[in-house]
C-alpha cells in the first residue's frame, strides 16, 4: 500500500471527503508552485473547512423552509419607502438577534412584509443562525396536533431549537381561544430566549379580534413588544402594481 493510499484512508477515517477528492490536485499545484509546508497545510485545511461550512449552510437553508431565491439584494427601496437601506443594514448586523429581540412588520397585503422577513431570514442563515419560517395558520395546526402527529412534533422541535422564528401572515385567518392559548404558551417560551419576526396585515390594536381574547392578546403583545422594533409598511400592493405593468406592456 502506497503512502498516498494511506493518506486517502486517513482522510476517510477523519471524515474529510472534500480533501480526499481534491488531494491529487492540491499536491500537483503545490509541486508546481513550490509553496511552503505552511501554505500547503493552509490550503488543505481551507479546502475542507470551506466545503463543510457550505454544507452546513445548505442544511440550514433546507431546515429553514425559506425561499432561497428571495434575498435582501432584491428589495426595492423605491417601492417600499417606509424602511431605509440604513435600517436594513442595521438589521443585518444581527445585534437584535443576539439579544433575542423581535421584529414586527405590519401593513396591508403586498407591501413587502413576507419578502422582507424571508430575506432577513436568509441573511441570518448565511450568517450561521438557525432559522425557521412558518405561516400563522400552519403554526396553529402544528401546535394543535403536536401530540398526535409525528410530523407536527418534529416540526415543533425544530421551531423551539431555532435562533430565529419567522411567523408569517398573522391576521389572515381567525384563531380560536384554544389556539390563542397555545400561541401564548409558545411566545412565553420564546420570550428573551430567541428572536421572532412576525408579519401581519392587522395593526396591533386589531390583534384581539384575530386572537379572539383581549386578555391573551395583551399578554402576547406584552412579551413580543418588550424587546422589539415595529415597522409599519405602507403603499400599494407590489404584486398588483407589477401585474398592471405587465398588462400595460402586453
ZIRA-V752078 format. One line per field, one symbol per residue. ss: DSSP state (H for helix, E for strand, - for the rest). psi: psi as a letter, one per 20 degrees, with the letter a starting at -180 (. if undefined). Layout:
BEGIN
ss->???
psi->???
END
This chain:
BEGIN
ss->--HHHHHHHHHHH---HHHHHHHHHHHHHHHHH---HHHHHHHHHHHHHHHHHHHHHHHHHHHH-------HHH----------HHHHHHH---HHHH---EEEEE------HHHHHHHHHHHHHH----EEEEEHHHHHHHHHH----HHHHHHHHHHHH--EEEEEEE------HHHHHHHHHHHHHH----EEEEEE---HHHHHHHH--HHHHHHHHHHHHH-EEEEE-----HHHHHHHHHHHH-
psi->prhhgggghghghilmhghghjggghgghhghilrrhggghggghgggggghghghghghgghhkroiiorhhipnhhgniiprhggghggihkhhhhjkrqppoqrrqjjjgggghgghgghgghijqpqppqqgghgghghhjhiiphhgggghggghiqhppooqkpihqqprhghhghgghghhhhojhrqppppqjqqhiihhhgijohgggghghghhignrppooqaarphgghhgggghhi.
END
